[in-house]
Amino acid sequence: MTDFFQFEADFVESLRCIPLVVRMKLDTCGVKLKLDHWHQFTLEEREILVNKPCKTSSEAMEYANFLQDLVHSKTGNYAKNLEIDSHPLWQQKDNIPPQILEKAQEFDLKLNINQWNNLSDLQRFALIKLSRPSHENRNFLPALQEFNLV
């Protein structure tokens, strides 16, 4: 079973929201999954999406095909396809994205490149998502704490 973050605990047990591990896979395979699509999946289908591998290009293609078939079987339509970033921010270890530094500064915190490098891809992905201006950012500080950055 995939590990979830503690800051996701309020919704992960029931998988009522799309967990970050799946959101990273969606970015990796280039599928825009809506929450209403997610809600139409059974718990078993959601668990498959959580656990199905999506790291290599062939796994990403298989994941996207599986997901699109699932969405189509539930809705009669396909999810929107997105462009896949060939070098996503969460894989870049040489620079901390400015949005993360700015968000950390709101809490009077400074992150350094060694801390950034020691995070997993999923942890870096989470901080990127949680620091977006359009995102509800209440979990940014709990994520920093969980990742031992403060």
N, CA, C and O atoms as a GROMACS GRO file, in nm:
protein
  600
    1MET      N    1   0.085  -0.119   0.000
    1MET     CA    2   0.000   0.000   0.000
    1MET      C    3   0.088   0.124   0.000
    1MET      O    4   0.192   0.127   0.066
    2THR      N    5   0.047   0.223  -0.071
    2THR     CA    6   0.120   0.348  -0.080
    2THR      C    7   0.106   0.426   0.050
    2THR      O    8   0.000   0.426   0.113
    3ASP      N    9   0.213   0.490   0.088
    3ASP     CA   10   0.207   0.576   0.205
    3ASP      C   11   0.142   0.709   0.167
    3ASP      O   12   0.173   0.768   0.063
    4PHE      N   13   0.053   0.754   0.253
    4PHE     CA   14  -0.007   0.885   0.236
    4PHE      C   15   0.057   0.978   0.337
    4PHE      O   16   0.121   0.934   0.433
    5PHE      N   17   0.041   1.105   0.316
    5PHE     CA   18   0.093   1.203   0.410
    5PHE      C   19  -0.003   1.218   0.527
    5PHE      O   20  -0.124   1.203   0.512
    6GLN      N   21   0.053   1.249   0.642
    6GLN     CA   22  -0.029   1.271   0.762
    6GLN      C   23  -0.127   1.387   0.741
    6GLN      O   24  -0.240   1.382   0.788
    7PHE      N   25  -0.083   1.492   0.671
    7PHE     CA   26  -0.171   1.607   0.652
    7PHE      C   27  -0.289   1.576   0.561
    7PHE      O   28  -0.381   1.656   0.549
    8GLU      N   29  -0.288   1.460   0.497
    8GLU     CA   30  -0.401   1.416   0.415
    8GLU      C   31  -0.494   1.323   0.494
    8GLU      O   32  -0.595   1.277   0.440
    9ALA      N   33  -0.462   1.295   0.618
    9ALA     CA   34  -0.532   1.192   0.696
    9ALA      C   35  -0.682   1.214   0.706
    9ALA      O   36  -0.758   1.117   0.716
   10ASP      N   37  -0.727   1.339   0.703
   10ASP     CA   38  -0.870   1.365   0.721
   10ASP      C   39  -0.955   1.314   0.605
   10ASP      O   40  -1.076   1.299   0.621
   11PHE      N   41  -0.895   1.287   0.489
   11PHE     CA   42  -0.975   1.237   0.377
   11PHE      C   43  -0.918   1.112   0.310
   11PHE      O   44  -0.983   1.055   0.223
   12VAL      N   45  -0.800   1.070   0.348
   12VAL     CA   46  -0.736   0.959   0.278
   12VAL      C   47  -0.801   0.824   0.309
   12VAL      O   48  -0.810   0.740   0.219
   13GLU      N   49  -0.845   0.802   0.430
   13GLU     CA   50  -0.899   0.672   0.465
   13GLU      C   51  -1.014   0.632   0.373
   13GLU      O   52  -1.023   0.516   0.331
   14SER      N   53  -1.101   0.726   0.343
   14SER     CA   54  -1.213   0.698   0.255
   14SER      C   55  -1.182   0.728   0.109
   14SER      O   56  -1.261   0.695   0.020
   15LEU      N   57  -1.067   0.791   0.084
   15LEU     CA   58  -1.028   0.835  -0.050
   15LEU      C   59  -1.136   0.922  -0.114
   15LEU      O   60  -1.163   0.911  -0.233
   16ARG      N   61  -1.200   1.008  -0.032
   16ARG     CA   62  -1.305   1.095  -0.086
   16ARG      C   63  -1.248   1.209  -0.170
   16ARG      O   64  -1.318   1.266  -0.254
   17CYS      N   65  -1.121   1.242  -0.149
   17CYS     CA   66  -1.052   1.341  -0.232
   17CYS      C   67  -0.937   1.272  -0.304
   17CYS      O   68  -0.894   1.163  -0.265
   18ILE      N   69  -0.889   1.335  -0.406
   18ILE     CA   70  -0.778   1.276  -0.483
   18ILE      C   71  -0.649   1.301  -0.406
   18ILE      O   72  -0.607   1.416  -0.390
   19PRO      N   73  -0.584   1.194  -0.358
   19PRO     CA   74  -0.462   1.214  -0.280
   19PRO      C   75  -0.346   1.261  -0.369
   19PRO      O   76  -0.348   1.243  -0.491
   20LEU      N   77  -0.248   1.320  -0.306
   20LEU     CA   78  -0.136   1.376  -0.380
   20LEU      C   79  -0.061   1.271  -0.460
   20LEU      O   80  -0.009   1.302  -0.568
   21VAL      N   81  -0.054   1.149  -0.411
   21VAL     CA   82   0.015   1.044  -0.486
   21VAL      C   83  -0.054   1.021  -0.621
   21VAL      O   84   0.014   0.995  -0.720
   22VAL      N   85  -0.186   1.031  -0.626
   22VAL     CA   86  -0.258   1.016  -0.753
   22VAL      C   87  -0.244   1.144  -0.836
   22VAL      O   88  -0.229   1.137  -0.957
   23ARG      N   89  -0.248   1.258  -0.770
   23ARG     CA   90  -0.234   1.384  -0.845
   23ARG      C   91  -0.099   1.391  -0.917
   23ARG      O   92  -0.091   1.445  -1.028
   24MET      N   93   0.006   1.337  -0.854
   24MET     CA   94   0.136   1.334  -0.920
   24MET      C   95   0.132   1.241  -1.041
   24MET      O   96   0.191   1.271  -1.145
   25LYS      N   97   0.063   1.130  -1.028
   25LYS     CA   98   0.050   1.037  -1.140
   25LYS      C   99  -0.030   1.100  -1.254
   25LYS      O  100  -0.001   1.077  -1.372
   26LEU      N  101  -0.131   1.180  -1.220
   26LEU     CA  102  -0.210   1.248  -1.323
   26LEU      C  103  -0.122   1.345  -1.401
   26LEU      O  104  -0.130   1.352  -1.524
   27ASP      N  105  -0.037   1.420  -1.331
   27ASP     CA  106   0.055   1.511  -1.400
   27ASP      C  107   0.155   1.432  -1.485
   27ASP      O  108   0.193   1.476  -1.593
   28THR      N  109   0.196   1.317  -1.435
   28THR     CA  110   0.294   1.234  -1.505
   28THR      C  111   0.236   1.173  -1.632
   28THR      O  112   0.306   1.162  -1.732
   29CYS      N  113   0.109   1.135  -1.628
   29CYS     CA  114   0.049   1.070  -1.746
   29CYS      C  115  -0.032   1.167  -1.832
   29CYS      O  116  -0.078   1.130  -1.940
   30GLY      N  117  -0.050   1.291  -1.785
   30GLY     CA  118  -0.116   1.391  -1.866
   30GLY      C  119  -0.267   1.381  -1.875
   30GLY      O  120  -0.325   1.404  -1.981
   31VAL      N  121  -0.331   1.346  -1.764
   31VAL     CA  122  -0.477   1.338  -1.761
   31VAL      C  123  -0.531   1.434  -1.656
   31VAL      O  124  -0.483   1.437  -1.543
   32LYS      N  125  -0.630   1.512  -1.694
   32LYS     CA  126  -0.697   1.605  -1.603
   32LYS      C  127  -0.820   1.535  -1.548
   32LYS      O  128  -0.925   1.530  -1.613
   33LEU      N  129  -0.807   1.481  -1.429
   33LEU     CA  130  -0.918   1.410  -1.365
   33LEU      C  131  -0.994   1.507  -1.276
   33LEU      O  132  -0.936   1.574  -1.192
   34LYS      N  133  -1.124   1.513  -1.296
   34LYS     CA  134  -1.207   1.600  -1.213
   34LYS      C  135  -1.251   1.525  -1.088
   34LYS      O  136  -1.261   1.402  -1.087
   35LEU      N  137  -1.277   1.600  -0.983
   35LEU     CA  138  -1.320   1.539  -0.858
   35LEU      C  139  -1.452   1.464  -0.877
   35LEU      O  140  -1.473   1.360  -0.814
   36ASP      N  141  -1.541   1.514  -0.963
   36ASP     CA  142  -1.666   1.442  -0.985
   36ASP      C  143  -1.642   1.309  -1.056
   36ASP      O  144  -1.719   1.214  -1.037
   37HIS      N  145  -1.537   1.299  -1.138
   37HIS     CA  146  -1.500   1.169  -1.195
   37HIS      C  147  -1.456   1.076  -1.082
   37HIS      O  148  -1.501   0.962  -1.072
   38TRP      N  149  -1.367   1.127  -0.997
   38TRP     CA  150  -1.312   1.050  -0.886
   38TRP      C  151  -1.425   0.994  -0.798
   38TRP      O  152  -1.420   0.880  -0.754
   39HIS      N  153  -1.525   1.077  -0.775
   39HIS     CA  154  -1.636   1.035  -0.688
   39HIS      C  155  -1.720   0.924  -0.750
   39HIS      O  156  -1.792   0.854  -0.679
   40GLN      N  157  -1.712   0.907  -0.880
   40GLN     CA  158  -1.788   0.800  -0.945
   40GLN      C  159  -1.716   0.666  -0.940
   40GLN      O  160  -1.776   0.562  -0.967
   41PHE      N  161  -1.588   0.668  -0.905
   41PHE     CA  162  -1.512   0.543  -0.895
   41PHE      C  163  -1.544   0.473  -0.764
   41PHE      O  164  -1.573   0.537  -0.664
   42THR      N  165  -1.538   0.341  -0.767
   42THR     CA  166  -1.554   0.264  -0.643
   42THR      C  167  -1.427   0.280  -0.560
   42THR      O  168  -1.324   0.324  -0.610
   43LEU      N  169  -1.434   0.244  -0.434
   43LEU     CA  170  -1.316   0.249  -0.348
   43LEU      C  171  -1.207   0.159  -0.404
   43LEU      O  172  -1.089   0.195  -0.402
   44GLU      N  173  -1.245   0.044  -0.455
   44GLU     CA  174  -1.146  -0.048  -0.514
   44GLU      C  175  -1.078   0.016  -0.635
   44GLU      O  176  -0.957   0.003  -0.651
   45GLU      N  177  -1.153   0.085  -0.720
   45GLU     CA  178  -1.095   0.152  -0.837
   45GLU      C  179  -1.001   0.264  -0.793
   45GLU      O  180  -0.895   0.283  -0.853
   46ARG      N  181  -1.039   0.337  -0.691
   46ARG     CA  182  -0.952   0.443  -0.639
   46ARG      C  183  -0.823   0.385  -0.586
   46ARG      O  184  -0.715   0.441  -0.607
   47GLU      N  185  -0.833   0.272  -0.516
   47GLU     CA  186  -0.713   0.207  -0.461
   47GLU      C  187  -0.621   0.159  -0.573
   47GLU      O  188  -0.499   0.166  -0.560
   48ILE      N  189  -0.679   0.111  -0.681
   48ILE     CA  190  -0.598   0.070  -0.797
   48ILE      C  191  -0.522   0.191  -0.849
   48ILE      O  192  -0.402   0.181  -0.879
   49LEU      N  193  -0.589   0.306  -0.861
   49LEU     CA  194  -0.523   0.427  -0.911
   49LEU      C  195  -0.414   0.476  -0.816
   49LEU      O  196  -0.314   0.532  -0.859
   50VAL      N  197  -0.433   0.455  -0.687
   50VAL     CA  198  -0.331   0.491  -0.589
   50VAL      C  199  -0.208   0.403  -0.607
   50VAL      O  200  -0.095   0.452  -0.603
   51ASN      N  201  -0.228   0.273  -0.627
   51ASN     CA  202  -0.119   0.177  -0.624
   51ASN      C  203  -0.059   0.144  -0.761
   51ASN      O  204   0.052   0.090  -0.767
   52LYS      N  205  -0.128   0.174  -0.868
   52LYS     CA  206  -0.079   0.140  -1.002
   52LYS      C  207   0.047   0.222  -1.033
   52LYS      O  208   0.048   0.344  -1.014
   53PRO      N  209   0.152   0.157  -1.081
   53PRO     CA  210   0.276   0.231  -1.110
   53PRO      C  211   0.260   0.330  -1.224
   53PRO      O  212   0.182   0.308  -1.317
   54CYS      N  213   0.336   0.438  -1.216
   54CYS     CA  214   0.328   0.544  -1.318
   54CYS      C  215   0.458   0.624  -1.320
   54CYS      O  216   0.456   0.747  -1.314
   55LYS      N  217   0.572   0.554  -1.327
   55LYS     CA  218   0.701   0.624  -1.326
   55LYS      C  219   0.766   0.628  -1.464
   55LYS      O  220   0.814   0.732  -1.506
   56THR      N  221   0.769   0.516  -1.532
   56THR     CA  222   0.831   0.512  -1.664
   56THR      C  223   0.731   0.562  -1.769
   56THR      O  224   0.612   0.574  -1.741
   57SER      N  225   0.779   0.591  -1.887
   57SER     CA  226   0.688   0.639  -1.992
   57SER      C  227   0.587   0.531  -2.030
   57SER      O  228   0.471   0.562  -2.058
   58SER      N  229   0.627   0.405  -2.030
   58SER     CA  230   0.530   0.299  -2.063
   58SER      C  231   0.427   0.282  -1.950
   58SER      O  232   0.310   0.259  -1.978
   59GLU      N  233   0.471   0.294  -1.824
   59GLU     CA  234   0.376   0.288  -1.713
   59GLU      C  235   0.279   0.406  -1.718
   59GLU      O  236   0.160   0.391  -1.692
   60ALA      N  237   0.331   0.524  -1.752
   60ALA     CA  238   0.245   0.644  -1.762
   60ALA      C  239   0.140   0.626  -1.871
   60ALA      O  240   0.025   0.663  -1.853
   61MET      N  241   0.180   0.569  -1.984
   61MET     CA  242   0.085   0.546  -2.093
   61MET      C  243  -0.021   0.444  -2.050
   61MET      O  244  -0.140   0.462  -2.078
   62GLU      N  245   0.022   0.339  -1.984
   62GLU     CA  246  -0.072   0.237  -1.936
   62GLU      C  247  -0.166   0.296  -1.831
   62GLU      O  248  -0.286   0.266  -1.830
   63TYR      N  249  -0.113   0.378  -1.743
   63TYR     CA  250  -0.194   0.442  -1.639
   63TYR      C  251  -0.299   0.532  -1.704
   63TYR      O  252  -0.417   0.528  -1.667
   64ALA      N  253  -0.256   0.614  -1.800
   64ALA     CA  254  -0.348   0.704  -1.869
   64ALA      C  255  -0.458   0.627  -1.941
   64ALA      O  256  -0.575   0.665  -1.934
   65ASN      N  257  -0.422   0.520  -2.008
   65ASN     CA  258  -0.521   0.439  -2.080
   65ASN      C  259  -0.620   0.375  -1.983
   65ASN      O  260  -0.741   0.376  -2.008
   66PHE      N  261  -0.568   0.320  -1.873
   66PHE     CA  262  -0.655   0.260  -1.772
   66PHE      C  263  -0.752   0.365  -1.716
   66PHE      O  264  -0.872   0.340  -1.705
   67LEU      N  265  -0.698   0.480  -1.683
   67LEU     CA  266  -0.779   0.588  -1.625
   67LEU      C  267  -0.884   0.638  -1.724
   67LEU      O  268  -1.000   0.656  -1.687
   68GLN      N  269  -0.844   0.659  -1.848
   68GLN     CA  270  -0.940   0.707  -1.948
   68GLN      C  271  -1.050   0.604  -1.972
   68GLN      O  272  -1.167   0.641  -1.987
   69ASP      N  273  -1.015   0.477  -1.974
   69ASP     CA  274  -1.118   0.372  -1.989
   69ASP      C  275  -1.213   0.374  -1.870
   69ASP      O  276  -1.334   0.357  -1.886
   70LEU      N  277  -1.158   0.395  -1.751
   70LEU     CA  278  -1.240   0.400  -1.630
   70LEU      C  279  -1.335   0.520  -1.633
   70LEU      O  280  -1.454   0.506  -1.605
   71VAL      N  281  -1.282   0.637  -1.667
   71VAL     CA  282  -1.366   0.757  -1.676
   71VAL      C  283  -1.476   0.736  -1.781
   71VAL      O  284  -1.592   0.767  -1.757
   72HIS      N  285  -1.437   0.683  -1.895
   72HIS     CA  286  -1.534   0.661  -2.003
   72HIS      C  287  -1.643   0.562  -1.961
   72HIS      O  288  -1.760   0.581  -1.995
   73SER      N  289  -1.605   0.458  -1.889
   73SER     CA  290  -1.705   0.359  -1.846
   73SER      C  291  -1.805   0.418  -1.746
   73SER      O  292  -1.919   0.372  -1.737
   74LYS      N  293  -1.762   0.520  -1.672
   74LYS     CA  294  -1.850   0.582  -1.571
   74LYS      C  295  -1.932   0.698  -1.627
   74LYS      O  296  -2.045   0.720  -1.585
   75THR      N  297  -1.874   0.771  -1.723
   75THR     CA  298  -1.937   0.896  -1.767
   75THR      C  299  -1.979   0.899  -1.914
   75THR      O  300  -2.060   0.982  -1.955
   76GLY      N  301  -1.924   0.808  -1.993
   76GLY     CA  302  -1.950   0.812  -2.137
   76GLY      C  303  -1.860   0.910  -2.209
   76GLY      O  304  -1.867   0.922  -2.331
   77ASN      N  305  -1.777   0.980  -2.136
   77ASN     CA  306  -1.683   1.076  -2.193
   77ASN      C  307  -1.543   1.043  -2.143
   77ASN      O  308  -1.525   0.960  -2.054
   78TYR      N  309  -1.444   1.108  -2.203
   78TYR     CA  310  -1.306   1.092  -2.158
   78TYR      C  311  -1.262   1.216  -2.083
   78TYR      O  312  -1.315   1.325  -2.105
   79ALA      N  313  -1.167   1.198  -1.994
   79ALA     CA  314  -1.108   1.313  -1.924
   79ALA      C  315  -1.020   1.390  -2.022
   79ALA      O  316  -0.973   1.336  -2.122
   80LYS      N  317  -1.001   1.516  -1.992
   80LYS     CA  318  -0.917   1.602  -2.076
   80LYS      C  319  -0.771   1.557  -2.066
   80LYS      O  320  -0.722   1.525  -1.957
   81ASN      N  321  -0.703   1.554  -2.179
   81ASN     CA  322  -0.560   1.525  -2.179
   81ASN      C  323  -0.482   1.654  -2.163
   81ASN      O  324  -0.521   1.759  -2.216
   82LEU      N  325  -0.374   1.646  -2.090
   82LEU     CA  326  -0.287   1.761  -2.066
   82LEU      C  327  -0.149   1.734  -2.123
   82LEU      O  328  -0.108   1.620  -2.140
   83GLU      N  329  -0.078   1.841  -2.152
   83GLU     CA  330   0.060   1.828  -2.196
   83GLU      C  331   0.144   1.776  -2.080
   83GLU      O  332   0.128   1.819  -1.966
   84ILE      N  333   0.231   1.683  -2.111
   84ILE     CA  334   0.319   1.626  -2.007
   84ILE      C  335   0.450   1.702  -2.006
   84ILE      O  336   0.516   1.714  -2.109
   85ASP      N  337   0.487   1.753  -1.890
   85ASP     CA  338   0.613   1.825  -1.873
   85ASP      C  339   0.727   1.724  -1.874
   85ASP      O  340   0.729   1.633  -1.792
   86SER      N  341   0.821   1.739  -1.966
   86SER     CA  342   0.931   1.643  -1.976
   86SER      C  343   1.033   1.658  -1.863
   86SER      O  344   1.113   1.568  -1.840
   87HIS      N  345   1.030   1.770  -1.794
   87HIS     CA  346   1.122   1.794  -1.681
   87HIS      C  347   1.047   1.868  -1.571
   87HIS      O  348   1.070   1.986  -1.547
   88PRO      N  349   0.955   1.796  -1.503
   88PRO     CA  350   0.870   1.862  -1.404
   88PRO      C  351   0.951   1.918  -1.286
   88PRO      O  352   1.059   1.869  -1.253
   89LEU      N  353   0.897   2.022  -1.225
   89LEU     CA  354   0.964   2.090  -1.114
   89LEU      C  355   1.003   1.997  -1.001
   89LEU      O  356   1.109   2.013  -0.940
   90TRP      N  357   0.918   1.899  -0.971
   90TRP     CA  358   0.947   1.811  -0.858
   90TRP      C  359   1.068   1.721  -0.883
   90TRP      O  360   1.122   1.663  -0.789
   91GLN      N  361   1.111   1.709  -1.009
   91GLN     CA  362   1.230   1.630  -1.039
   91GLN      C  363   1.356   1.716  -1.046
   91GLN      O  364   1.466   1.664  -1.058
   92GLN      N  365   1.338   1.845  -1.040
   92GLN     CA  366   1.452   1.937  -1.049
   92GLN      C  367   1.507   1.963  -0.909
   92GLN      O  368   1.442   2.023  -0.824
   93LYS      N  369   1.629   1.918  -0.889
   93LYS     CA  370   1.689   1.928  -0.757
   93LYS      C  371   1.786   2.044  -0.745
   93LYS      O  372   1.836   2.071  -0.636
   94ASP      N  373   1.814   2.114  -0.855
   94ASP     CA  374   1.915   2.219  -0.851
   94ASP      C  375   1.862   2.353  -0.801
   94ASP      O  376   1.940   2.440  -0.761
   95ASN      N  377   1.731   2.371  -0.803
   95ASN     CA  378   1.672   2.496  -0.755
   95ASN      C  379   1.539   2.468  -0.685
   95ASN      O  380   1.460   2.384  -0.729
   96ILE      N  381   1.517   2.540  -0.577
   96ILE     CA  382   1.387   2.533  -0.511
   96ILE      C  383   1.295   2.630  -0.584
   96ILE      O  384   1.331   2.747  -0.601
   97PRO      N  385   1.178   2.586  -0.629
   97PRO     CA  386   1.088   2.677  -0.699
   97PRO      C  387   1.057   2.801  -0.614
   97PRO      O  388   1.032   2.790  -0.494
   98PRO      N  389   1.058   2.919  -0.676
   98PRO     CA  390   1.033   3.044  -0.602
   98PRO      C  391   0.903   3.044  -0.524
   98PRO      O  392   0.898   3.101  -0.414
   99GLN      N  393   0.798   2.981  -0.576
   99GLN     CA  394   0.670   2.981  -0.506
   99GLN      C  395   0.681   2.911  -0.370
   99GLN      O  396   0.612   2.948  -0.275
  100ILE      N  397   0.767   2.813  -0.360
  100ILE     CA  398   0.786   2.742  -0.233
  100ILE      C  399   0.863   2.830  -0.136
  100ILE      O  400   0.829   2.838  -0.018
  101LEU      N  401   0.968   2.894  -0.186
  101LEU     CA  402   1.045   2.986  -0.100
  101LEU      C  403   0.958   3.099  -0.048
  101LEU      O  404   0.966   3.137   0.069
  102GLU      N  405   0.873   3.153  -0.136
  102GLU     CA  406   0.783   3.262  -0.096
  102GLU      C  407   0.682   3.215   0.007
  102GLU      O  408   0.654   3.286   0.104
  103LYS      N  409   0.627   3.096  -0.014
  103LYS     CA  410   0.528   3.044   0.081
  103LYS      C  411   0.594   3.016   0.216
  103LYS      O  412   0.536   3.044   0.321
  104ALA      N  413   0.714   2.961   0.215
  104ALA     CA  414   0.787   2.935   0.340
  104ALA      C  415   0.815   3.066   0.413
  104ALA      O  416   0.810   3.073   0.536
  105GLN      N  417   0.846   3.170   0.337
  105GLN     CA  418   0.875   3.301   0.396
  105GLN      C  419   0.754   3.356   0.472
  105GLN      O  420   0.771   3.428   0.570
  106GLU      N  421   0.633   3.321   0.428
  106GLU     CA  422   0.512   3.364   0.499
  106GLU      C  423   0.510   3.312   0.642
  106GLU      O  424   0.444   3.369   0.729
  107PHE      N  425   0.583   3.204   0.667
  107PHE     CA  426   0.592   3.144   0.801
  107PHE      C  427   0.727   3.175   0.865
  107PHE      O  428   0.766   3.112   0.964
  108ASP      N  429   0.799   3.274   0.808
  108ASP     CA  430   0.933   3.310   0.854
  108ASP      C  431   1.028   3.192   0.850
  108ASP      O  432   1.110   3.175   0.940
  109LEU      N  433   1.016   3.110   0.746
  109LEU     CA  434   1.102   2.993   0.730
  109LEU      C  435   1.185   3.007   0.604
  109LEU      O  436   1.142   3.067   0.505
  110LYS      N  437   1.304   2.949   0.608
  110LYS     CA  438   1.390   2.946   0.490
  110LYS      C  439   1.429   2.801   0.465
  110LYS      O  440   1.471   2.729   0.555
  111LEU      N  441   1.413   2.762   0.340
  111LEU     CA  442   1.453   2.627   0.301
  111LEU      C  443   1.584   2.636   0.224
  111LEU      O  444   1.608   2.732   0.152
  112ASN      N  445   1.667   2.535   0.240
  112ASN     CA  446   1.792   2.535   0.164
  112ASN      C  447   1.793   2.420   0.064
  112ASN      O  448   1.710   2.329   0.070
  113ILE      N  449   1.888   2.425  -0.027
  113ILE     CA  450   1.893   2.328  -0.137
  113ILE      C  451   1.918   2.186  -0.086
  113ILE      O  452   1.870   2.090  -0.147
  114ASN      N  453   1.991   2.171   0.024
  114ASN     CA  454   2.013   2.037   0.079
  114ASN      C  455   1.882   1.977   0.128
  114ASN      O  456   1.856   1.858   0.107
  115GLN      N  457   1.800   2.058   0.193
  115GLN     CA  458   1.669   2.009   0.237
  115GLN      C  459   1.585   1.966   0.117
  115GLN      O  460   1.523   1.859   0.118
  116TRP      N  461   1.584   2.049   0.014
  116TRP     CA  462   1.508   2.020  -0.108
  116TRP      C  463   1.556   1.890  -0.172
  116TRP      O  464   1.475   1.807  -0.213
  117ASN      N  465   1.687   1.872  -0.179
  117ASN     CA  466   1.744   1.751  -0.240
  117ASN      C  467   1.713   1.625  -0.162
  117ASN      O  468   1.704   1.517  -0.219
  118ASN      N  469   1.696   1.637  -0.032
  118ASN     CA  470   1.670   1.521   0.051
  118ASN      C  471   1.524   1.477   0.051
  118ASN      O  472   1.490   1.373   0.108
  119LEU      N  473   1.438   1.554  -0.012
  119LEU     CA  474   1.297   1.516  -0.022
  119LEU      C  475   1.277   1.416  -0.134
  119LEU      O  476   1.355   1.411  -0.229
  120SER      N  477   1.174   1.335  -0.122
  120SER     CA  478   1.136   1.245  -0.231
  120SER      C  479   1.066   1.327  -0.341
  120SER      O  480   1.024   1.440  -0.317
  121ASP      N  481   1.054   1.269  -0.457
  121ASP     CA  482   0.979   1.336  -0.565
  121ASP      C  483   0.838   1.370  -0.518
  121ASP      O  484   0.788   1.479  -0.545
  122LEU      N  485   0.773   1.276  -0.449
  122LEU     CA  486   0.636   1.300  -0.403
  122LEU      C  487   0.630   1.413  -0.302
  122LEU      O  488   0.537   1.493  -0.305
  123GLN      N  489   0.727   1.422  -0.213
  123GLN     CA  490   0.730   1.533  -0.117
  123GLN      C  491   0.751   1.666  -0.188
  123GLN      O  492   0.685   1.765  -0.155
  124ARG      N  493   0.842   1.670  -0.285
  124ARG     CA  494   0.863   1.795  -0.362
  124ARG      C  495   0.735   1.830  -0.439
  124ARG      O  496   0.696   1.947  -0.444
  125PHE      N  497   0.671   1.730  -0.499
  125PHE     CA  498   0.545   1.752  -0.569
  125PHE      C  499   0.441   1.813  -0.475
  125PHE      O  500   0.373   1.910  -0.510
  126ALA      N  501   0.430   1.755  -0.356
  126ALA     CA  502   0.332   1.804  -0.258
  126ALA      C  503   0.357   1.951  -0.225
  126ALA      O  504   0.264   2.031  -0.223
  127LEU      N  505   0.482   1.987  -0.199
  127LEU     CA  506   0.511   2.127  -0.164
  127LEU      C  507   0.481   2.221  -0.281
  127LEU      O  508   0.434   2.333  -0.260
  128ILE      N  509   0.508   2.176  -0.401
  128ILE     CA  510   0.476   2.258  -0.519
  128ILE      C  511   0.325   2.280  -0.527
  128ILE      O  512   0.280   2.394  -0.545
  129LYS      N  513   0.248   2.174  -0.514
  129LYS     CA  514   0.102   2.186  -0.520
  129LYS      C  515   0.048   2.271  -0.406
  129LYS      O  516  -0.041   2.354  -0.426
  130LEU      N  517   0.102   2.251  -0.287
  130LEU     CA  518   0.051   2.321  -0.169
  130LEU      C  519   0.094   2.468  -0.163
  130LEU      O  520   0.041   2.544  -0.082
  131SER      N  521   0.188   2.506  -0.247
  131SER     CA  522   0.234   2.646  -0.246
  131SER      C  523   0.175   2.728  -0.360
  131SER      O  524   0.203   2.848  -0.371
  132ARG      N  525   0.094   2.668  -0.443
  132ARG     CA  526   0.033   2.742  -0.554
  132ARG      C  527  -0.064   2.846  -0.501
  132ARG      O  528  -0.138   2.820  -0.406
  133PRO      N  529  -0.063   2.964  -0.562
  133PRO     CA  530  -0.155   3.069  -0.516
  133PRO      C  531  -0.302   3.029  -0.526
  133PRO      O  532  -0.384   3.075  -0.446
  134SER      N  533  -0.336   2.945  -0.622
  134SER     CA  534  -0.476   2.907  -0.641
  134SER      C  535  -0.518   2.793  -0.549
  134SER      O  536  -0.635   2.756  -0.547
  135HIS      N  537  -0.426   2.738  -0.474
  135HIS     CA  538  -0.455   2.622  -0.389
  135HIS      C  539  -0.487   2.665  -0.247
  135HIS      O  540  -0.434   2.765  -0.198
  136GLU      N  541  -0.574   2.591  -0.183
  136GLU     CA  542  -0.598   2.611  -0.040
  136GLU      C  543  -0.472   2.564   0.032
  136GLU      O  544  -0.439   2.445   0.030
  137ASN      N  545  -0.402   2.656   0.094
  137ASN     CA  546  -0.267   2.627   0.142
  137ASN      C  547  -0.259   2.589   0.289
  137ASN      O  548  -0.151   2.597   0.347
  138ARG      N  549  -0.367   2.548   0.350
  138ARG     CA  550  -0.364   2.520   0.493
  138ARG      C  551  -0.272   2.404   0.528
  138ARG      O  552  -0.233   2.389   0.644
  139ASN      N  553  -0.238   2.320   0.432
  139ASN     CA  554  -0.152   2.205   0.459
  139ASN      C  555  -0.004   2.230   0.429
  139ASN      O  556   0.078   2.140   0.445
  140PHE      N  557   0.031   2.351   0.385
  140PHE     CA  558   0.171   2.377   0.353
  140PHE      C  559   0.260   2.364   0.477
  140PHE      O  560   0.360   2.293   0.474
  141LEU      N  561   0.224   2.432   0.585
  141LEU     CA  562   0.305   2.424   0.707
  141LEU      C  563   0.303   2.283   0.765
  141LEU      O  564   0.409   2.232   0.803
  142PRO      N  565   0.187   2.216   0.775
  142PRO     CA  566   0.190   2.077   0.821
  142PRO      C  567   0.280   1.986   0.734
  142PRO      O  568   0.344   1.895   0.785
  143ALA      N  569   0.283   2.013   0.603
  143ALA     CA  570   0.370   1.935   0.515
  143ALA      C  571   0.517   1.962   0.549
  143ALA      O  572   0.597   1.868   0.559
  144LEU      N  573   0.553   2.088   0.567
  144LEU     CA  574   0.691   2.121   0.605
  144LEU      C  575   0.728   2.051   0.736
  144LEU      O  576   0.839   1.998   0.750
  145GLN      N  577   0.635   2.050   0.830
  145GLN     CA  578   0.662   1.984   0.959
  145GLN      C  579   0.676   1.833   0.940
  145GLN      O  580   0.766   1.771   0.995
  146GLU      N  581   0.586   1.775   0.862
  146GLU     CA  582   0.592   1.631   0.840
  146GLU      C  583   0.719   1.590   0.768
  146GLU      O  584   0.771   1.481   0.792
  147PHE      N  585   0.770   1.675   0.681
  147PHE     CA  586   0.891   1.646   0.605
  147PHE      C  587   1.016   1.686   0.683
  147PHE      O  588   1.127   1.682   0.629
  148ASN      N  589   1.001   1.724   0.809
  148ASN     CA  590   1.112   1.762   0.897
  148ASN      C  591   1.192   1.881   0.842
  148ASN      O  592   1.315   1.884   0.851
  149LEU      N  593   1.121   1.977   0.786
  149LEU     CA  594   1.185   2.097   0.732
  149LEU      C  595   1.178   2.214   0.828
  149LEU      O  596   1.239   2.318   0.803
  150VAL      N  597   1.104   2.199   0.938
  150VAL     CA  598   1.096   2.302   1.041
  150VAL      C  599   1.110   2.238   1.178
  150VAL      O  600   1.106   2.308   1.280
   0.00000   0.00000   0.00000
